[in-house]
Amino acid sequence: MRPINLRTASVDVLVAYFAELGVAEDEAELRAAQTTINRLVRRRFAVENELKARAGDQRRQLSRYFNHPNIQVQLNAATATLALFPAEARRKIEEIASWKVGPYELEAGMRLAALDDGTFIPE
């Protein structure tokens, strides 16, 4: 997957790219490819920042991925929208943690713990 020009991409392209990054992140996790994961996460954060900078904070568009077929995409979308939809996004993260599915349970649990202890404050 090649990077895109975030500044010139439409919101729809950014939102689709966000999902592609999540799927790629999930695949890299299965291969334990930490360098790749780090690169993908940095790209995902850049997409989130660009969406946030768009009029009306277009991260709200990521809520469509709360029911995406890929759990990593769901978790990323819920985390990215916590500042906009705190109750709904938290419920999605709690739901993922309750599924007890491999790394997703752990990652969701860590996000909830960080929210609860104040080390993660959604912006």
C-alpha positions as CSV (number, residue, x, y, z in Angstrom):
1,M,0.0,0.0,0.0
2,R,1.4,3.3,-1.0
3,P,1.0,6.5,1.0
4,I,-1.5,9.1,-0.4
5,N,-1.3,12.9,-0.4
6,L,-3.4,13.6,2.7
7,R,-3.8,17.3,2.0
8,T,-5.3,16.9,-1.4
9,A,-7.3,13.7,-0.8
10,S,-11.1,13.9,-0.4
11,V,-12.7,13.0,2.9
12,D,-14.0,9.8,1.3
13,V,-10.5,8.8,0.2
14,L,-9.1,9.5,3.6
15,V,-11.8,7.4,5.3
16,A,-11.2,4.5,2.9
17,Y,-7.5,4.8,3.4
18,F,-8.0,4.7,7.2
19,A,-9.7,1.3,6.8
20,E,-7.0,0.0,4.5
21,L,-4.4,0.9,7.0
22,G,-6.3,-0.9,9.7
23,V,-6.5,-4.1,7.7
24,A,-2.8,-3.9,6.8
25,E,-2.0,-3.3,10.5
26,D,-4.0,-6.4,11.4
27,E,-2.1,-8.5,8.8
28,A,1.3,-7.1,10.1
29,E,0.3,-8.0,13.6
30,L,-0.3,-11.6,12.6
31,R,3.2,-11.7,11.1
32,A,4.7,-9.9,14.2
33,A,6.1,-7.3,11.8
34,Q,6.6,-4.5,14.3
35,T,8.4,-2.1,12.0
36,T,5.5,-2.4,9.6
37,I,3.0,-1.9,12.3
38,N,4.8,1.2,13.5
39,R,4.8,2.7,10.0
40,L,1.1,1.9,9.5
41,V,0.1,3.4,12.9
42,R,2.0,6.6,12.1
43,R,0.1,6.8,8.7
44,R,-3.2,6.2,10.5
45,F,-2.5,9.0,13.0
46,A,-1.7,11.3,10.1
47,V,-5.0,10.4,8.5
48,E,-6.8,11.1,11.8
49,N,-5.1,14.4,12.1
50,E,-6.0,15.4,8.6
51,L,-9.6,14.4,9.1
52,K,-9.7,16.4,12.4
53,A,-8.4,19.5,10.6
54,R,-11.1,19.3,8.0
55,A,-14.2,21.5,8.5
56,G,-16.5,20.0,11.1
57,D,-13.9,17.4,12.3
58,Q,-14.4,14.7,9.7
59,R,-13.2,12.0,12.0
60,R,-16.9,11.6,12.6
61,Q,-17.0,9.7,9.3
62,L,-15.0,6.9,10.8
63,S,-17.9,5.9,13.0
64,R,-19.2,4.0,9.9
65,Y,-16.4,1.4,10.7
66,F,-17.8,0.5,14.1
67,N,-19.2,-2.6,12.4
68,H,-16.4,-3.2,9.8
69,P,-15.6,-6.9,9.2
70,N,-12.1,-6.4,10.5
71,I,-11.8,-6.0,14.3
72,Q,-8.7,-3.9,14.1
73,V,-10.5,-1.4,11.9
74,Q,-13.4,-1.3,14.4
75,L,-11.0,-0.7,17.3
76,N,-9.1,2.0,15.4
77,A,-12.3,3.8,14.4
78,A,-13.7,3.7,18.0
79,T,-10.5,5.1,19.4
80,A,-10.3,7.8,16.7
81,T,-13.9,9.0,17.5
82,L,-13.8,8.9,21.3
83,A,-13.6,12.7,21.5
84,L,-16.7,13.0,19.2
85,F,-18.8,10.1,20.3
86,P,-17.5,9.2,23.8
87,A,-20.3,6.9,24.9
88,E,-20.7,5.1,21.6
89,A,-17.0,4.7,21.0
90,R,-16.3,3.5,24.5
91,R,-19.2,0.9,24.2
92,K,-17.6,-0.4,21.0
93,I,-14.2,-0.7,22.7
94,E,-15.8,-2.5,25.7
95,E,-17.6,-4.8,23.2
96,I,-14.3,-5.7,21.5
97,A,-12.7,-6.3,24.9
98,S,-15.5,-8.6,25.9
99,W,-15.1,-10.8,22.8
100,K,-11.9,-12.3,24.2
101,V,-10.3,-12.5,20.8
102,G,-6.5,-12.6,20.8
103,P,-4.7,-9.3,20.6
104,Y,-7.9,-7.2,20.2
105,E,-9.0,-8.1,23.7
106,L,-5.7,-7.0,25.1
107,E,-5.5,-3.8,23.0
108,A,-9.1,-2.8,23.8
109,G,-8.5,-3.5,27.5
110,M,-5.4,-1.3,27.5
111,R,-7.3,1.5,25.8
112,L,-10.0,1.3,28.4
113,A,-7.5,1.3,31.3
114,A,-5.7,4.3,29.8
115,L,-9.0,6.1,29.5
116,D,-10.0,5.3,33.1
117,D,-6.7,6.3,34.6
118,G,-6.4,9.5,32.6
119,T,-3.3,8.6,30.7
120,F,-5.3,8.7,27.4
121,I,-7.5,11.8,27.0
122,P,-9.3,11.9,23.6
123,E,-8.8,15.2,21.7
